Every structure is written in C-alpha cells, then in structure tokens.
C-alpha cells in the first residue's frame, strides 16, 4: 500500500487507507510505504501508539521520506518511491501495489522503470487533477482566496495532467469510490468502463457507533453544529461561516465546532469581524482517530458544505455516529444521502437554504432523531469498512488472476 497520507490521519485518503488495511485478513501480508509527517503537538511516539491501537494487526511500515502539510511533499514522496521501492521489492517480493490518484506516488516508476511499467497495480480514484483545478477555480471565483496547495495545483496543472494521462494507462484496475467518480474518470482520464471497479468507501461502525444515553441528552440539550475537514475554500468553509449569524438569530445558544487543520487564526478573525461571540464557536485543529467519534456523537447537526465530494468518509463517519447530516448536493453525496430520509442536501453554496436546514434540525428534535437513525442504518447496510476491504481484496485476486 503506497500511503502518501497515513498517520497522523489528516485527510480522506488517509482514512481510506487505514480502513482498508485494518480490515484485511491476517493472511494478507501488508506493507505500507509511507512518509513521516510533522504535525504540531504530535510526537513520533504518540503517532506510533495511535497507529498501533487503530490498525491492531501486523503490518510492515516503511518510512521513505518526510513532509509538512504542503503541496510539494507529494513530489518528494514520488521521487522517494522511484528510488527506494525497487529495493524494497527485491527484499520482500510484493505481489500487488495499491496506489492513489491524484497523488500518483509510483508515477515515475510506471513511466521510467520498465520493471514496474506493467506491475500489477490497483489505483483508487480520490480525484483527478482536472477536478482539483476546477474546484480551485470555483473556490477562487466565489471566495477569492486559496491555500498554497490549491494555488500550486493551478500553476502546475498542465504538467500534472500530462503525467496523469500517461500514468493511468499503466495501472491494472481503477477503483471508483462512487458512480459520480466513475463518470468523471471516464470523462477526464479517457478510461474504459471495463477497467473501473465501483467500490464505495467504508467506515468502522464499532469505532463510530451510536451515542449512549448521556451523549444523546447532551446533543439535544446543547445545540451543536460540527464541521470536520481541512479549513480551505474548496471545502466550502465560507458557506458554513455565512450561516452562523442566521442560525444564532433563532437559536442563540448554538455552538459551532470546526475540526481540522488549516489557517485557524484566519477563520477566527473572519468570525470576529462578523461579530460572532467567542462562546459560539471553537476550532480544535487536528484531533486523533479516537477523538473524532466522541465529538461526532455529540453533534446535534453535522455539516459538510464542500464544493465537491467523491464519497466523503467524514460524512460516513458522522452518519455512522448517528448524527443528522447536511451536505452539498454534489458529487457522490446523493448516492449516500436521500434528502429528507437519512440526511438533508442543499444546493451548492446556497448558505440561506443551508441555514434553514440547520435551524430545522436544531429545532425539530423528532425529525433530527428520525434522520439520524436512518443514517446509521444506511451505513450498517452499505458503507462499512469491512465490506469495502473485502471487495478490494476480491479485486486484488481478480487482478492477480488475470
């Protein structure tokens, strides 16, 4: 498993990789090729301990580079894979490689090392560079600011797109995590339908479980709106910020919690300039794997206002934790959420309708509980990490058999 995101888990690809690995059968010998990521307030020992407790099965972890949360760490990881993966293969004799798009960690191996050009490789589509560029343009047009990684995506788009087009030709099978992703892959990557396998993301329903009685009492007596994700424009964070004054007019005791990394001082300043009282919001920064479900179980409402999602793991985690979810009607979200039944959808960037949905779920406890229960049922039936891992393993066998 090539893992440009692993521990500490800070993005959807990292969560996906972890859930696949920890649910693989023990007779599958898993090697993780990854990097050490420096994060504030997280020592190497703390990260290693979290990894051991989360994975809870034997794995072989190979750290081949280091990074901070920037655009260029991925290039360094690609170069490290090119230099070091051949020697690791000589030592351990890997059967199959599982890689990820848009990261393309083995892109230089595929293009410039004949031994790996046709190596059995499964590629999960977390997005395409065309999709990332479009979302960055959209965010810039709407909100006027981009993070460094988004700006770099726009700057280096032609080169990355050329590499991507050549790269996907050399992988054995692609995993699309939603029908929306499959459609976009065929459009942007010119990949035949026969080469793509539809396997939805999954979540650990035992870790992300329903709230107990005390947590239920808390979530309905203390109105709380939670967002989990990076604090960047393309995640629609500005849309959620715009709803806060509207919500506080009717439910002034509502508390908004923002979970995830990003420019926290910037967003605190934005809320301060909006005259939002400090007691009505908090920013947690990055939190550990086992801390997320504790927060989600206390969420009266969970909001994902992103400009695009393929198959959002953060939405699946919230639904599994029996939270009432509101999300943008984009990408793969309608494949998960049936609006009015197991969640609510709102038109992209329409903060007024989003605010109305938030207020309705904060005020109507009966509706909130009904939606939350249906959300949990949806995850249990169709979006568990065990189901995702089993289908992925079946694809490995299919690729190796052919």
C-alpha positions in Angstrom: 0.0 0.0 0.0 1.5 3.3 -1.1 0.3 5.8 1.5 1.0 9.5 0.9 -1.4 10.0 3.8 -1.2 7.7 6.8 -0.6 8.6 10.4 -1.5 11.1 11.7 -4.7 10.8 9.7 -5.4 14.3 8.2 -7.4 13.7 5.0 -9.9 11.4 3.3 -7.2 9.4 1.5 -5.5 8.7 4.8 -8.8 7.5 6.4 -9.5 5.3 3.4 -6.0 3.7 3.5 -6.3 3.0 7.2 -9.7 1.4 7.0 -8.6 -0.9 4.1 -5.5 -2.0 5.9 -7.0 -2.8 9.3 -9.8 -4.9 7.7 -7.6 -7.0 5.5 -7.4 -10.7 6.5 -4.4 -11.7 8.6 -3.1 -14.0 5.9 -2.6 -10.9 3.7 0.9 -9.6 4.3 0.5 -5.8 4.2 3.4 -3.5 3.6 2.8 0.3 3.9 5.2 2.6 2.0 4.7 6.0 3.6 6.3 9.1 5.0 6.7 10.8 8.3 4.5 13.9 8.6 5.4 16.6 11.1 2.4 18.0 12.9 2.2 20.3 15.8 1.6 18.8 19.3 2.1 15.2 18.0 5.4 13.4 18.8 6.6 10.4 16.9 5.8 8.1 19.9 2.3 9.4 20.1 1.7 8.9 16.4 3.2 5.3 16.6 1.0 4.5 19.5 -2.1 5.7 17.8 -1.2 3.7 14.7 -0.8 0.5 16.7 -4.1 0.9 18.5 -6.0 1.8 15.4 -4.6 -0.8 13.0 -4.5 -3.6 15.6 -3.0 -6.1 13.2 0.5 -7.0 11.9 1.8 -4.6 9.2 5.2 -3.7 7.8 5.7 0.1 7.7 8.5 1.6 5.6 9.1 5.4 6.0 10.9 6.6 2.9 10.5 10.4 3.2 9.3 13.2 5.5 6.8 16.1 5.0 4.9 19.0 6.2 1.4 19.8 5.0 2.4 21.4 1.7 1.9 20.8 -2.0 5.5 19.8 -2.7 5.7 16.9 -0.1 3.9 14.7 -2.7 6.7 15.3 -5.3 9.3 14.3 -2.8 7.3 11.2 -1.9 7.1 10.3 -5.6 10.8 10.6 -6.0 11.4 8.6 -2.9 9.2 5.8 -4.3 11.2 5.9 -7.5 14.5 5.5 -5.7 13.5 3.1 -2.9 10.6 1.0 -3.9 12.6 -1.2 -6.3 15.0 -2.2 -3.5 12.1 -2.9 -1.1 10.5 -5.1 -3.8 13.8 -7.1 -4.2 13.7 -7.8 -0.5 10.0 -8.5 0.1 8.7 -9.6 -3.4 5.5 -7.7 -3.5 2.5 -9.3 -5.4 0.5 -6.2 -6.0 0.7 -2.4 -5.5 -2.3 -0.3 -4.3 -1.8 3.3 -5.3 -3.9 6.5 -5.3 -4.9 9.3 -7.6 -4.3 12.3 -7.5 -1.2 11.5 -5.5 0.4 9.1 -8.1 3.2 8.1 -5.7 4.5 5.5 -8.2 4.2 7.7 -11.3 7.9 7.9 -12.1 8.3 4.1 -11.5 5.5 3.5 -14.0 6.9 5.8 -16.6 10.6 5.3 -16.3 11.3 1.9 -14.8 10.5 -1.0 -17.2 10.2 -3.5 -14.3 7.3 -1.6 -12.9 5.6 -0.4 -16.1 3.3 -3.5 -16.1 3.4 -4.4 -12.4 0.0 -5.4 -11.0 -1.4 -2.2 -9.7 -4.8 -1.1 -8.3 -5.4 2.6 -8.3 -8.1 4.2 -6.1 -9.5 7.4 -7.6 -9.8 10.0 -4.8 -10.0 12.7 -7.6 -8.3 13.8 -10.7 -6.1 16.9 -11.3 -8.8 18.3 -13.6 -11.3 18.0 -10.8 -8.9 19.7 -8.3 -8.3 22.5 -10.8 -12.0 23.1 -11.4 -12.7 23.2 -7.6 -9.8 25.6 -7.1 -11.1 27.9 -9.8 -14.6 27.7 -8.3 -13.3 28.5 -4.8 -11.2 31.4 -6.1 -14.2 32.8 -8.0 -16.6 32.6 -5.1 -14.3 33.4 -2.1 -11.2 35.0 -3.6 -8.6 33.1 -1.5 -6.8 29.8 -2.0 -4.4 27.8 0.1 -0.9 27.2 -1.1 -1.7 23.7 -2.4 -4.6 25.0 -4.4 -2.5 27.7 -6.0 0.2 25.2 -6.9 -2.5 22.9 -8.5 -3.4 25.8 -10.8 0.2 26.6 -11.5 1.4 23.1 -12.3 -1.8 21.8 -13.8 -0.5 21.2 -17.4 2.4 19.1 -16.3 0.5 17.1 -13.7 -2.3 16.4 -16.2 0.2 15.1 -18.8 1.7 12.8 -16.2 -1.7 11.6 -15.0 -2.9 10.7 -18.5 0.2 8.6 -19.2 0.1 7.1 -15.7 -3.5 5.7 -15.7 -2.7 3.8 -18.9 -0.2 1.6 -17.0 -2.3 0.6 -14.0 -4.3 -2.7 -14.0 -7.6 -1.6 -12.4 -9.1 1.6 -11.1 -11.4 1.8 -8.1 -14.1 4.5 -8.3 -15.5 5.3 -4.9 -18.8 6.4 -6.3 -20.8 6.5 -9.6 -20.0 10.2 -9.8 -16.3 9.4 -9.6 -16.6 6.8 -12.3 -18.3 9.2 -14.7 -15.6 11.8 -14.1 -12.9 9.3 -14.6 -14.3 8.3 -17.9 -14.6 11.9 -19.0 -11.3 13.3 -17.7 -9.0 10.2 -17.9 -10.5 8.6 -21.0 -10.6 5.2 -19.2 -12.8 2.4 -20.5 -15.7 1.4 -18.2 -14.3 -2.2 -18.1 -11.2 -1.0 -16.3 -13.1 0.6 -13.4 -14.5 -1.1 -10.4 -17.1 0.6 -8.2 -16.3 0.2 -4.5 -17.8 2.7 -2.1 -15.7 3.9 0.9 -16.5 2.4 4.3 -16.3 3.3 8.0 -15.7 1.3 11.1 -19.2 1.1 12.7 -17.7 -0.2 16.0 -15.5 2.9 16.5 -18.0 5.3 15.0 -21.0 3.9 16.9 -24.3 5.4 18.1 -24.4 7.7 21.2 -25.2 6.4 24.6 -28.0 7.9 26.8 -25.8 10.6 28.3 -24.5 11.6 24.9 -28.0 11.8 23.5 -29.1 14.0 26.3 -26.1 16.3 25.7 -26.6 16.5 21.9 -30.2 17.6 22.2 -29.9 19.9 25.3 -26.8 21.7 24.0 -27.3 22.5 20.3 -24.0 21.8 18.5 -23.1 22.1 14.8 -19.9 20.3 13.8 -17.7 20.5 10.7 -14.8 18.0 10.1 -12.3 18.6 7.4 -9.5 20.9 6.2 -10.2 24.6 6.6 -9.8 25.5 2.9 -12.0 27.3 0.4 -12.8 24.2 -1.7 -14.3 22.5 1.3 -17.0 25.2 1.4 -16.0 26.5 4.8 -17.0 30.1 3.9 -20.5 28.9 3.1 -20.9 27.4 6.6 -19.5 30.6 8.2 -22.2 32.7 6.4 -24.9 30.6 8.1 -23.8 31.4 11.6 -25.5 34.8 12.1 -28.7 33.4 10.6 -28.7 30.4 13.0 -27.8 32.4 16.1 -30.8 34.8 15.5 -33.2 32.0 16.3 -31.0 29.7 18.4 -28.5 31.9 20.1 -27.0 29.2 22.3 -25.8 27.2 19.3 -22.1 26.3 19.3 -20.2 25.7 16.1 -17.2 23.4 16.3 -14.6 23.3 13.4 -12.4 20.2 13.4 -9.4 20.0 11.2 -6.1 21.7 10.2 -5.7 24.9 8.3 -5.2 28.6 8.9 -7.1 28.8 12.2 -6.2 32.4 13.0 -7.6 33.5 9.7 -11.0 31.9 10.4 -11.1 33.1 13.9 -10.5 36.6 12.6 -13.3 36.2 10.0 -15.8 35.3 12.7 -14.6 38.1 14.9 -15.1 40.6 12.1 -18.6 39.1 11.7 -19.2 39.9 15.4 -19.8 36.3 16.3 -19.4 35.9 20.1 -16.4 33.7 21.1 -18.6 31.4 23.1 -20.4 30.4 20.0 -17.5 28.8 18.1 -14.3 26.8 18.6 -11.5 25.4 16.5 -10.0 22.2 17.6 -7.3 21.8 14.9 -6.2 18.2 14.2 -7.6 15.6 16.6 -6.8 11.9 16.9 -8.7 9.0 15.4 -10.5 8.0 18.6 -11.3 11.6 19.5 -13.4 12.2 16.3 -16.2 9.8 17.1 -16.5 11.2 20.7 -17.2 14.7 19.1 -19.5 13.3 16.4 -21.7 11.5 18.9 -22.4 14.9 20.5 -23.2 16.6 17.2 -26.8 17.8 17.0 -26.1 18.6 13.4 -23.2 17.7 11.2 -22.5 19.9 8.1 -20.4 19.2 5.0 -20.6 22.2 2.7 -17.8 21.1 0.3 -17.7 22.2 -3.4 -17.2 18.5 -4.4 -17.0 15.1 -2.7 -16.5 11.7 -4.3 -17.6 9.6 -1.4 -16.9 11.6 1.8 -15.5 9.5 4.6 -16.3 12.3 7.1 -19.9 12.1 6.1 -19.9 8.4 6.5 -18.3 8.7 10.0 -20.9 11.3 11.0 -23.8 9.1 9.8 -22.3 6.0 11.5 -22.2 8.1 14.7 -25.9 8.7 14.3 -25.6 12.4 13.6 -28.1 14.3 11.4 -26.1 15.2 8.4 -26.5 18.2 6.0 -24.3 18.2 2.8 -24.0 19.9 -0.6 -25.9 18.2 -3.4 -22.8 17.4 -5.4 -20.6 14.5 -6.5 -21.2 11.3 -4.7 -23.3 12.8 -1.8 -26.7 12.0 -3.4 -25.6 8.3 -3.6 -25.2 8.3 0.2 -27.9 10.7 1.3 -31.5 10.5 0.4 -32.6 14.0 1.3 -35.3 14.1 3.9 -34.8 10.4 4.9 -31.3 9.8 6.2 -29.9 13.4 5.8 -30.5 16.7 4.1 -29.0 18.0 0.9 -28.7 21.7 -0.1 -27.8 23.4 -3.4 -24.1 24.1 -3.8 -23.0 27.3 -1.9 -26.6 28.3 -1.0 -26.0 29.4 2.5 -29.6 30.6 3.1 -31.0 27.1 2.5 -28.2 25.6 4.5 -29.0 27.9 7.4 -32.7 26.9 7.1 -31.8 23.2 7.2 -29.5 23.7 10.2 -32.3 25.5 12.1 -34.9 22.9 11.2 -32.8 20.1 12.6 -31.9 22.1 15.7 -35.5 23.0 16.5 -37.3 19.7 15.4 -35.8 17.0 17.7 -38.2 14.4 16.4 -37.1 15.0 12.8 -33.5 15.1 13.8 -33.7 11.7 15.6 -35.6 10.1 12.7 -32.9 11.2 10.2 -30.0 10.2 12.5 -31.4 6.7 13.0 -31.9 6.2 9.2 -28.3 7.5 8.7 -26.9 4.8 10.9 -29.0 2.1 9.2 -27.6 3.3 5.8 -24.0 2.9 6.9 -24.6 -0.5 8.5 -26.2 -1.9 5.3 -23.9 -0.4 2.6 -20.9 1.5 3.8 -18.9 -0.5 6.3 -15.1 -0.7 6.2 -15.3 -4.5 6.3 -17.4 -4.5 3.2 -15.1 -2.1 1.4 -12.0 -4.1 2.4 -13.5 -7.4 1.2 -14.4 -6.0 -2.2 -11.0 -4.5 -2.5 -9.3 -7.9 -1.7 -11.6 -9.6 -4.2 -10.3 -7.1 -6.8 -6.6 -7.9 -5.9 -7.3 -11.5 -6.6 -9.0 -10.6 -9.8 -6.0 -8.6 -11.0 -3.5 -11.2 -9.9 -5.6 -14.0 -11.6 -5.6 -12.2 -14.9 
